[in-house]
Amino acid sequence: MKPISICKLYIHACYIQDYEKEYALYTKEEKRVGCTKEEHMAERNDSKSKPYMHPEFIDIKELRTEIGDDNNSAIISWTHDIVKDEKDCNGNVFRFEFCLVKNDDNIWKVEFLPMQ
C-alpha cells in the first residue's frame, strides 16, 4: 500500500476509535517503538472521548507525499485554511505533516506521534 493509504486508514481508525487497528498501523521496529500495545490500549480506553474528526483532516489543501532519498521514510503534508495566516520558520505557509517509515518487511507503517 502507498503511504497515503496507510495515513487514511490510521485517521479512520482513530476517528471510529478502533484502537487495535490504530496500534497495528504503528511501526514496531525496535529503534522506533513508542509504547506497548497494552500501554496504548489502556491510554486510549481511559480517554472516554467521543469520535471526533480533527479539523485539520477536513477540507485539506495542497496534499503532497514526499518519499525520502532512502525510500524508507515518507512525509504526507498539506495546508489548511485553519492556519492560512501562519508561517513556518522559513516564512512559508504552514504545512501539517504526517510521518511514516518502512519496516524490515518493506511495509509502510505510521511513526509514533506521526504529526509531532
C-alpha positions as CSV (number, residue, x, y, z in Angstrom):
1,M,0.0,0.0,0.0
2,K,1.1,3.6,-0.6
3,P,1.8,5.9,2.3
4,I,-1.4,8.0,1.7
5,S,-3.5,4.8,2.0
6,I,-1.9,4.0,5.4
7,C,-2.4,7.6,6.5
8,K,-6.1,7.4,5.6
9,L,-6.5,4.0,7.4
10,Y,-4.9,5.4,10.5
11,I,-7.0,8.6,10.6
12,H,-10.2,6.5,10.1
13,A,-9.2,4.0,12.8
14,C,-8.7,7.0,15.2
15,Y,-12.0,8.5,14.2
16,I,-14.0,5.3,14.8
17,Q,-12.0,4.6,18.0
18,D,-10.6,1.3,16.7
19,Y,-7.5,1.4,18.8
20,E,-6.5,-2.1,17.9
21,K,-6.2,-1.1,14.2
22,E,-4.6,2.2,15.2
23,Y,-1.9,0.4,17.1
24,A,-1.5,-2.2,14.3
25,L,-0.6,0.5,11.8
26,Y,2.3,1.8,14.0
27,T,5.9,0.8,13.3
28,K,7.1,-1.9,15.7
29,E,10.8,-1.6,14.8
30,E,12.9,-1.8,18.0
31,K,14.6,1.5,17.4
32,R,11.2,3.3,16.9
33,V,8.7,1.8,19.3
34,G,6.8,4.3,21.4
35,C,4.8,2.1,23.7
36,T,3.5,-1.4,24.1
37,K,0.1,-2.4,22.8
38,E,-1.1,-2.8,26.4
39,E,0.0,0.8,27.3
40,H,-1.6,2.1,24.1
41,M,-4.9,0.4,24.7
42,A,-5.0,1.5,28.4
43,E,-4.3,5.1,27.4
44,R,-7.0,5.1,24.7
45,N,-9.6,3.3,26.8
46,D,-9.1,5.7,29.6
47,S,-9.8,8.7,27.4
48,K,-13.6,8.3,27.3
49,S,-13.8,10.7,24.3
50,K,-16.4,10.6,21.6
51,P,-15.5,10.1,17.9
52,Y,-14.1,13.4,16.7
53,M,-12.6,14.4,13.4
54,H,-9.8,16.9,13.9
55,P,-10.5,19.9,11.7
56,E,-7.0,19.7,10.1
57,F,-8.2,16.5,8.4
58,I,-11.2,18.0,6.8
59,D,-11.0,20.1,3.6
60,I,-7.3,19.9,3.2
61,K,-5.4,21.8,0.5
62,E,-2.2,21.1,-1.4
63,L,-1.7,17.5,-0.4
64,R,1.8,16.2,-1.1
65,T,3.6,12.9,-0.5
66,E,7.4,13.1,-0.3
67,I,9.4,9.9,-0.2
68,G,12.8,10.1,1.5
69,D,16.0,9.6,-0.5
70,D,16.5,6.3,1.2
71,N,12.9,5.2,0.1
72,N,12.3,4.2,3.7
73,S,10.5,7.3,5.0
74,A,7.6,9.4,3.8
75,I,6.0,12.6,4.8
76,I,2.5,13.5,3.8
77,S,1.9,17.2,4.1
78,W,-0.9,19.6,3.4
79,T,-2.1,23.1,4.1
80,H,-5.4,24.1,5.7
81,D,-7.4,27.3,6.0
82,I,-7.5,27.0,9.8
83,V,-3.8,28.1,9.8
84,K,-3.8,30.0,6.5
85,D,-2.1,33.0,8.1
86,E,0.6,31.0,10.0
87,K,4.1,30.7,8.6
88,D,6.8,28.2,9.3
89,C,10.3,29.2,10.5
90,N,11.3,29.9,6.8
91,G,8.3,32.2,6.2
92,N,6.4,29.6,4.1
93,V,2.8,28.8,4.6
94,F,2.5,26.3,7.5
95,R,2.0,22.7,6.4
96,F,0.7,19.8,8.6
97,E,2.9,16.7,8.3
98,F,2.2,13.0,8.8
99,C,5.3,10.7,9.0
100,L,5.6,7.1,8.0
101,V,8.5,4.6,7.8
102,K,9.1,1.3,6.2
103,N,9.6,-1.7,8.5
104,D,12.0,-4.5,7.9
105,D,9.5,-6.2,5.7
106,N,9.3,-3.2,3.4
107,I,5.8,-2.2,4.6
108,W,4.8,1.4,5.3
109,K,4.0,2.0,8.9
110,V,2.9,5.0,11.0
111,E,5.6,6.7,13.2
112,F,4.6,7.0,16.8
113,L,3.4,10.6,17.2
114,P,3.1,10.9,13.4
115,M,2.2,14.6,13.5
116,Q,4.6,15.9,16.0
